[in-house]
Amino acid sequence: MISQRHWSLEDLDFSKFDRSKVDPETLQAVKAAALVEYNAADYVTYLRKVFGDDRAIMADLERWGEEEIQHGAALAAWAKHVDPGFDFDSAFARFRKGYQLPFDVNGSVRGSRVGEMIARCVVESGTSSYYSAIRDATEEPVLKQIAALIAADEFRHYRLFYECSLKCEPRTQQHLVRRLLVAIGRVQEAEDDELAYAYYCANVPEGAEPYSRARFSREYNKRILRFYQPHHVQKAAAMVAKAVGLHPHGATAKLAGNVLWWIIQARGRKLQAA
């Protein structure tokens, strides 16, 4: 189960804030991340449809949602400290109005509860690596603190979802192909409108220009891909491999990490050149 929250917004030490260490493009990425994290309540509403009869799991999922919302609040607090003109509430309202999660269903869109937990493991693999990468890339002390706290939470959330996946269905009864398809499907969903639209709402004044998924996906990825180092990518690959039942440090996981790192480098160079 998720332990009691071990940090709060009051723990953020803004006395150490150093404006000279703020990177404008990192600020734009953080503003977008704040909207996505703060929107966790929708995911909890959906997960109630999948696990509503399991009070123990739902207790953990409710707390997970609270911690994700806190992540959004912490990132927003930093962004507003850097840019007092950033109207987080208005940006979040725009985001909620224009982007709705496709979860108007009565059960799991993954086909099973174990599939749902594997999909959540994939997400936490990505977010833990993302915030670890920000922590290592930024020189601004408060953002470094926030990213470290969030990364630690995301690793802990991964463990929760992984353990729940084992409880939902014994590993010996799971089919590797099915688990892989769930993981691949969730990775592909990262290219949907959520992140691109969050970037648009957080950084483009309302009415200034129309939304374009292609354009703002490029803008968002141009800012975040430069954070990553090989060990961040390998860690994420190992975590996904473990979630689907492969050896996290086996040849398949290492190959997947190497391929993903090559893709990130190539895509990053292309976006920076453009």
N, C-alpha and C positions, 0 to 999 in steps of 0.2 A: 504493500500500500504506500501511497505518497505520504511522506512524513510532513509534520507541520512546517509551514513556510518559515524559512530561516532568514529571510531578509524582507525589508519593506522599503517603500520610497524614502522613508526617513533615514535610511542607512546610506543613501547616496551623498557623497561628500563633495558638494559643489564648491566648497572653499578651495579645492584644488583645481578648479576649472581654469584652463589655459586657452584663451581665445586664439593665441598665435599658433596653436597646434590643430585648429579646426580646418578640415579640408572641405571646401564647398560641395564637392560631389559626394563625399561621404555623408554630409548633412542631408542631401537630397535622398540618398538611399535609406537613411535612418527614418526620415519622415514617412516614406512609403512603408517601411517595416512596421512602424508604430500603428498604422491603420490596420494592417493585416493581423497583427497580434491582438489588437484590441477587439477584433471581430470574432473572437473565439466563442462567444455565447451562441452563435448560430451553429457551430460544430457540436456544442454540448446538446442543443435542442435536437439535432439530428441523431446523436448517439443515444439519446433517451429512447428513440424509436427502435434501436437495435438491442440495447441492453437494459431496457426499462424494468424488466422483471428480475434483474440481478442487483440487489441493493448494495452489495459489497463493491462490485465493479463501478456502479454508478456513483458511489461516494467518492471514489478515486477520480472518476472522470469529471465530476463537479469541481473538485479541488484543482484538477489539471486546468479546467477552463478558467478558474479564478486566477491561477498563476500566469496563464497566457495573457489575460487581460492586464494583469500587473506589468507584464513585459511591455505591452503597448503603452501603458501609462508612463513607465520609466523612460522609454525611448522618446515619447512625446515631451516629457519634462526636459530632457536634454535638448531636444530640438528647439523648444520654446526659449530655453536659456540662451541658446546661440542666436536664435532669430525671434525676438519678441513679437514680431508681426505674424508669426505662424499661428493661424487660427485652427487648432487641431479639431475642435468640435465641429466647425463648419466643414472642414475637409473630410472628417469621418462621416458626417451626415450625407455629403455628396457621394462618398464611396458606398455607403449602405443603400442609397437610393438607386445607384446605377449598377451595382453588382450584387446579385443574389446567388447564393449557393444553390446548385441544382439538386437539392435534397428533399423535394416534395414527394417523399415516398414513405411507406410504412415499414420498411425493413432495410437491410444493408444493401447498398448499391454495389458492394463487392461480392455479393452472393452468399456470404457466410460471416459469422462472427469472427472466426479466425482470420478471414480475409480482411476484415475491418481492422483488426489489430496489426496485421502485417502492413497495411497501408499507413497506419499511424506510425509504425516503426520507421517506414521510409521517410515520412515527413520529419520525424524527430532526428533521423540521421542527417538530413539536409540542414535543418535549423541549428543543430548543435555544431556542425562543422562551419556553418555560415557565421555564427556569432563567435566561434573560436577564431575564425579568420579575421573578423573585424577587431577582436581583442588584440590580435598579434599585429595587425596592420596600422591601427591608429596610434598616434602619439598623444592624443588628448586624454588626460588622466581620468576624467569622469566617464567618458564614453568607454574607455578601457575597463573601468570598474563595472559598468552596466553590462557590457558585452560578456565579461567573465561570469557575472552572476547568472545571466540568461543562459549562457552555454552550459553551465553546471546544471541548471534546471532541466534543460532539454536532454542532456545525457540521462538524468534521473527519470524523466518522462519516458525515454526510450526503454529503460529497464522495466518500467511499469507495463508498458504495452507488450513488450516481449514476454514477460511473465504471464500476462493475461492471455496471450496467444497460445501458450502451452496449456493453460487451464481450459481454454475454449475447446481444444481438440488435441488429443495426444499426438506428439510429433510423428509416431509410427503410422498414424492414420492419414497424414497429410500427403498430398501428391506434390512432388517438387515442381512439376510443370504448372500446376494451378497456382502455387505460391509465387512462382516467377512471373506469371502473367499478371497477378495482382500488383506485384512490385513494379513491373514495367509500366503498367497502366497508370499507377500513381505518379511515377516519374514524369510520364508524358503530360499529366495534368498540370505540371508546373509551367507549361507553355500556354495555359489558358489566360483569361483576362484578369485574374485576381491581382497578380503582382504588377502588371502593366497599368491596370486601371488605378491601383493604389498609388503608383508613382505619379500618374496624371493628376489625380485629385489632390495629392499632397504638395505638388510643385507647380502646377499650372493654374493661374487664377481662373475662377469660374467665368466662362464666356470668352476667354482669351483666344482659344482655338479648339476645334473639334477633336474628340478622342479618336485615336488610331491605334489599334492593338499593335500593329507592326512597328510603328514609329516609337511608341512609348515602351514597348518591350525592348527595343534596341537601346533606348536611353537608359532604362533600368539596368539591363545586363552590362552595358558599358561601364557602369559605376561599380557594380558588385564583383565582376569577374576578376578584377585586379587585386582583390583582397586575398585570393586563395594562394596557398602554397601546396606542394605535392602531399605533405603529410595530412593536410586537412581533407584532401580528396581521398586519399587511401583510407583514412579513418571512416569516412562516410561509406565507402565501398565495403569495408569490412563489416560495418554495422548492418547494412542491407543484406549482405551475404548471410550473416548469422540469422537475421529475421526470417529468411526464406528456407533455412535449414542447411546451408552450405558452411564449410569451415571458414571462419572469418579471416584466417591468415593463410588460406590455401591458395593454390595457383590460380583458380578461377577468380577469386576476390582480388588478388594482386593484379591480374590481367585487366579486370574491369576498372580498377583504380587507375592503371596506366593509360587505358584508352580514354577514360573520362578526363584525366589531366591533359592529355593531348587535345581533346576536343575543346576544353576550356581555354587552353593557350591559343589555339587556332582561332576560336571565336573571338577571344579578347583582342587579338591582333587585328582581326578584320573590323571589329567595331571601332577600335581606336583609330584605325586608318580612315574609316568612313567619317 
